[in-house]
Structures are given as C-alpha cells and as structure tokens.
Amino acid sequence: MNLFSVLKLGLGNLTANKMRSALTMLGIIIGIGAVIVVVSVGAGAQSLITNQIKSVGSNLIAVLPGGSEENGPPATVMGIIITTLILDDAEALAGKANVPHAVAVAPYTRGVGTVSWRNKDVDTSFLGTTSGVVDVEDLKLDTGRFISPEESKSVARVAVLGYAVSENLFDGADPVGQNIKIKQESFKVVGVLEKRGVTGFVNQDDQIYVPVMSAQKLLLGINYLNFIRIKVDEGSYVDQTTEDIKLVLRYRHKIPDPAQDDFSVQSQQQGLNALMQVTDALKLFLVAIAAISLVVGGIGIMNIMLIVVNERIREIGLRKAVGATYSVIVRQFLMESALISFLGGIVGIFSGVVISVLVAAVAVYLGYSWDLVISWQSIVLASAVAVAVGLVFGIYPANKAAKLSAIEALRYE
C-alpha cells in the first residue's frame, strides 16, 4: 500500500468520527496556539520596551538601590525593597565637581493612593521628586508651573498633575490653585502637564508629582529613594559619567570593594539589556508551560488511538489475512495519529496568529508602541512539533495493532 493510499484511508477514518477527532485535536490546538501567542506577545513586549526606551534618549543613567551582577538586573527589579539610596546621595551627584557631565539629576520616591477633590476620588500613583525632573524627563506644562527649587528642598504641599489625573478629577475645570487631598493630606495644585502617553507600561499621564520630602514624610513615612536619574550632556560621556557616579556613591557609602556595591548604575542600553534578559527568561518559562498542553494533547491522541485499535481489531485481522504486513499496519495507524496532530497544529497556528494580531491591535489602540512579530520559524517549528507529537504518541497504539495475530483478530467479538 503506497503513501497516498495510507493517507486517504487515514482521512476517511478521521472524518468517520468527526466529533471524536475534533476533541482529540483540542489539546494540540491549545498547545500550538499558546506557543505562537506567547512567542509573538513576548516579542511585541520586547519591541515596546525597546521603542520606548530609545524614544527617551541614550543619555540617561539610572541609579537603583541594591547591587547587581554585571549586565544583570538590579535586585529592585525583582520587587525587593532596598533602602540604600537617600536624598543626600542625589544632592551629591548633582554637584558639578563630583559628576561634571551631569546636566540634571532627579531623585524619585513612588507610591499609590487615593486623590480627592470635593466629592470625587481617583486612585493613582504619585512621584516624589525635585525640580530637576523637568530637564531629566523633558516635561512640558499644559498650564501652571512646576515644583520650584525652593519647594523641592522642603515639605511643601504642592502638586503637579498628569493630564489624565486632571481630566478624571476635575472633569474640564481649571485645577490650578485648587486644593486636593492625597492619602488624606492636603496639597495645592500648581500645574498640569501636557499629554505624555505610555512609557514602559506606565501611563505617564496618570500620576502626580510632589516634592520628594513631602512624599517621604507626609505620604510614605520613609527616608529613602526608589531610584535616581541623571541626564548626561552628551551620549559619548555616558560611560565616564557612570564611573564618576560609582566613585561618588562608594565614597559616600564607605564601600572599599566594588563587589560590595549596595547600588546599581545603569545606562539606558544596560537597562534595556537587563530587561531583555528578564523578558527572555519569562518568555521561555511561559513557552515551557504552554508546551505542557502539547504533552497532554499527545497523551489524548494515544488514548484515542488505543480505543480505535480495539474498535478495529476485526478490520486488522481481515487486512492481515489478505496479506497486510507489520509495516503496513504500523504506517496506517501512525498516519492517522500524525494527521490528527498535524490538522490540530494547523488550527492552532491559525488561532495563535489571529490572537496575536488582536493583541497587537489592542495594544496599538491603547497607545503602546507595539510591533506585531510572528516569525515563520515559529510556525514551521510548531508544525513540526505537532507532527512529532502525533508520531511519538502514536507509536505504541500502532505497534499494538501491528502485533495482533490475524487468527485472534478475526475471532475477536
């Protein structure tokens, strides 16, 4: 029996039991579709991070609390609270004698809370910082003013609203000069920022800026910083400035050995590389989880093929009686299991591509700089894996069918 005849017979047996065949394919469909979606969404998320970091510029340096391995992510990326950076560190880095190529320095503390005006409440995030953040982030005002240098050094109760916070809280009314409450503490609105959009999965318009000491003492009850950003006058001086920052902080923190650093200094590119490592590891982990459903689907194929063998014992006996060999019977059942997984793989690929396109469309609609990435390599690999799963899990039922004696099979009731 040639390959075409085996294929035709296999398709006929599958279409004879459409519902059973469809349910058997389900595990393969889910597994293949999930792998393609995870790979596509992971690549899209990486493109989002890359595009947004590049849009900020290449002359920014971030200082985070906690040490890190070279080119590895800082400990704070893992959600660990570390308190080794303080406001005096940021002030020392702002000194031209210490870091000559730094043109702007901004300390940051971050928190979330409920903001109230009259009888309206909005849940949002707030940033404690200084007037230097205007130059670091290239902030532009829609109305009013920003936090002054004098207010930056005191527990001033002033606030600058992101565009979305202003719209949600004041609904078109002029917020400048109004008093709001952040976590029940009263603040006077002195300005509203222009629309900025989304950067690094954070809606820049849905946050409030307050003086760093006000955030620390009034809203958070802390005396440390979450991070510091430094803007360098030219991109060519980033590496030199990075070393200057490290020397200043080691001197201030009394660290003789660089291996004992309790801080991490990273340029935009280094931060991007660290984020790529994290997202690559996460993507690999999710692909491994999605692949589990392929194993489940393969076990389902094996179980169904064993049932098929039992249902067709007399047919196998008749075929053997008229001269069908061991290899012919094996090929027949392997072809059926491979067809189930291959067709399931095709549907899974189509489903995965459709879902990936929808995710990308939604991300773009929400304002994210998201690239649709569907590699032909992942589709070819998914197809090959689907067929391989069918063949691997079809070997045992096919072998069992081929080993049946023609006499015993014909006697089977």
ChimeraX attribute file (.defattr): number of C-alpha atoms within 10 A of each C-alpha:
attribute: neighborCount
match mode: 1-to-1
recipient: residues
	/A:1	11
	/A:2	8
	/A:3	12
	/A:4	9
	/A:5	11
	/A:6	19
	/A:7	16
	/A:8	13
	/A:9	15
	/A:10	22
	/A:11	15
	/A:12	12
	/A:13	14
	/A:14	17
	/A:15	12
	/A:16	11
	/A:17	10
	/A:18	11
	/A:19	11
	/A:20	12
	/A:21	21
	/A:22	16
	/A:23	16
	/A:24	24
	/A:25	25
	/A:26	22
	/A:27	25
	/A:28	34
	/A:29	28
	/A:30	22
	/A:31	28
	/A:32	32
	/A:33	27
	/A:34	26
	/A:35	27
	/A:36	27
	/A:37	26
	/A:38	20
	/A:39	22
	/A:40	26
	/A:41	23
	/A:42	20
	/A:43	21
	/A:44	22
	/A:45	24
	/A:46	19
	/A:47	18
	/A:48	20
	/A:49	22
	/A:50	20
	/A:51	17
	/A:52	18
	/A:53	18
	/A:54	13
	/A:55	10
	/A:56	14
	/A:57	13
	/A:58	17
	/A:59	20
	/A:60	24
	/A:61	26
	/A:62	20
	/A:63	23
	/A:64	25
	/A:65	25
	/A:66	21
	/A:67	21
	/A:68	19
	/A:69	10
	/A:70	12
	/A:71	13
	/A:72	18
	/A:73	22
	/A:74	24
	/A:75	19
	/A:76	18
	/A:77	13
	/A:78	9
	/A:79	8
	/A:80	11
	/A:81	12
	/A:82	17
	/A:83	17
	/A:84	18
	/A:85	23
	/A:86	18
	/A:87	20
	/A:88	13
	/A:89	19
	/A:90	21
	/A:91	12
	/A:92	17
	/A:93	24
	/A:94	21
	/A:95	15
	/A:96	11
	/A:97	9
	/A:98	15
	/A:99	22
	/A:100	16
	/A:101	20
	/A:102	24
	/A:103	17
	/A:104	21
	/A:105	27
	/A:106	26
	/A:107	29
	/A:108	24
	/A:109	24
	/A:110	20
	/A:111	16
	/A:112	16
	/A:113	15
	/A:114	14
	/A:115	23
	/A:116	20
	/A:117	16
	/A:118	10
	/A:119	6
	/A:120	10
	/A:121	15
	/A:122	16
	/A:123	16
	/A:124	16
	/A:125	19
	/A:126	26
	/A:127	22
	/A:128	25
	/A:129	28
	/A:130	24
	/A:131	23
	/A:132	22
	/A:133	22
	/A:134	17
	/A:135	15
	/A:136	20
	/A:137	16
	/A:138	9
	/A:139	14
	/A:140	15
	/A:141	17
	/A:142	14
	/A:143	16
	/A:144	15
	/A:145	16
	/A:146	25
	/A:147	23
	/A:148	14
	/A:149	12
	/A:150	12
	/A:151	19
	/A:152	20
	/A:153	16
	/A:154	12
	/A:155	17
	/A:156	20
	/A:157	21
	/A:158	23
	/A:159	28
	/A:160	29
	/A:161	28
	/A:162	24
	/A:163	22
	/A:164	23
	/A:165	22
	/A:166	25
	/A:167	17
	/A:168	13
	/A:169	21
	/A:170	16
	/A:171	11
	/A:172	9
	/A:173	9
	/A:174	15
	/A:175	23
	/A:176	18
	/A:177	13
	/A:178	12
	/A:179	19
	/A:180	22
	/A:181	17
	/A:182	25
	/A:183	15
	/A:184	13
	/A:185	14
	/A:186	17
	/A:187	20
	/A:188	18
	/A:189	26
	/A:190	20
	/A:191	25
	/A:192	28
	/A:193	24
	/A:194	17
	/A:195	17
	/A:196	15
	/A:197	16
	/A:198	16
	/A:199	19
	/A:200	15
	/A:201	12
	/A:202	10
	/A:203	17
	/A:204	19
	/A:205	21
	/A:206	23
	/A:207	22
	/A:208	27
	/A:209	28
	/A:210	29
	/A:211	29
	/A:212	29
	/A:213	26
	/A:214	24
	/A:215	26
	/A:216	23
	/A:217	12
	/A:218	18
	/A:219	19
	/A:220	16
	/A:221	11
	/A:222	14
	/A:223	16
	/A:224	21
	/A:225	25
	/A:226	21
	/A:227	23
	/A:228	24
	/A:229	24
	/A:230	31
	/A:231	25
	/A:232	25
	/A:233	16
	/A:234	13
	/A:235	14
	/A:236	11
	/A:237	14
	/A:238	23
	/A:239	14
	/A:240	13
	/A:241	24
	/A:242	19
	/A:243	12
	/A:244	17
	/A:245	23
	/A:246	19
	/A:247	16
	/A:248	16
	/A:249	21
	/A:250	17
	/A:251	11
	/A:252	12
	/A:253	15
	/A:254	10
	/A:255	14
	/A:256	10
	/A:257	8
	/A:258	11
	/A:259	11
	/A:260	12
	/A:261	19
	/A:262	20
	/A:263	24
	/A:264	22
	/A:265	24
	/A:266	25
	/A:267	21
	/A:268	19
	/A:269	17
	/A:270	17
	/A:271	19
	/A:272	19
	/A:273	17
	/A:274	19
	/A:275	19
	/A:276	19
	/A:277	15
	/A:278	15
	/A:279	17
	/A:280	16
	/A:281	12
	/A:282	14
	/A:283	19
	/A:284	15
	/A:285	13
	/A:286	16
	/A:287	20
	/A:288	12
	/A:289	14
	/A:290	20
	/A:291	19
	/A:292	13
	/A:293	20
	/A:294	26
	/A:295	16
	/A:296	15
	/A:297	27
	/A:298	27
	/A:299	19
	/A:300	20
	/A:301	31
	/A:302	24
	/A:303	17
	/A:304	19
	/A:305	24
	/A:306	19
	/A:307	12
	/A:308	15
	/A:309	20
	/A:310	16
	/A:311	12
	/A:312	15
	/A:313	21
	/A:314	19
	/A:315	14
	/A:316	22
	/A:317	22
	/A:318	16
	/A:319	16
	/A:320	21
	/A:321	15
	/A:322	9
	/A:323	10
	/A:324	16
	/A:325	14
	/A:326	15
	/A:327	11
	/A:328	18
	/A:329	23
	/A:330	20
	/A:331	21
	/A:332	21
	/A:333	28
	/A:334	25
	/A:335	24
	/A:336	26
	/A:337	32
	/A:338	22
	/A:339	22
	/A:340	27
	/A:341	35
	/A:342	25
	/A:343	19
	/A:344	30
	/A:345	29
	/A:346	19
	/A:347	19
	/A:348	30
	/A:349	26
	/A:350	17
	/A:351	19
	/A:352	26
	/A:353	21
	/A:354	13
	/A:355	18
	/A:356	24
	/A:357	19
	/A:358	13
	/A:359	18
	/A:360	21
	/A:361	16
	/A:362	13
	/A:363	18
	/A:364	14
	/A:365	11
	/A:366	12
	/A:367	13
	/A:368	22
	/A:369	20
	/A:370	25
	/A:371	20
	/A:372	20
	/A:373	19
	/A:374	19
	/A:375	12
	/A:376	9
	/A:377	9
	/A:378	16
	/A:379	22
	/A:380	12
	/A:381	12
	/A:382	22
	/A:383	20
	/A:384	14
	/A:385	19
	/A:386	28
	/A:387	21
	/A:388	17
	/A:389	23
	/A:390	28
	/A:391	25
	/A:392	16
	/A:393	23
	/A:394	26
	/A:395	18
	/A:396	18
	/A:397	23
	/A:398	26
	/A:399	17
	/A:400	15
	/A:401	25
	/A:402	24
	/A:403	13
	/A:404	18
	/A:405	15
	/A:406	22
	/A:407	13
	/A:408	11
	/A:409	20
	/A:410	18
	/A:411	11
	/A:412	12
	/A:413	7
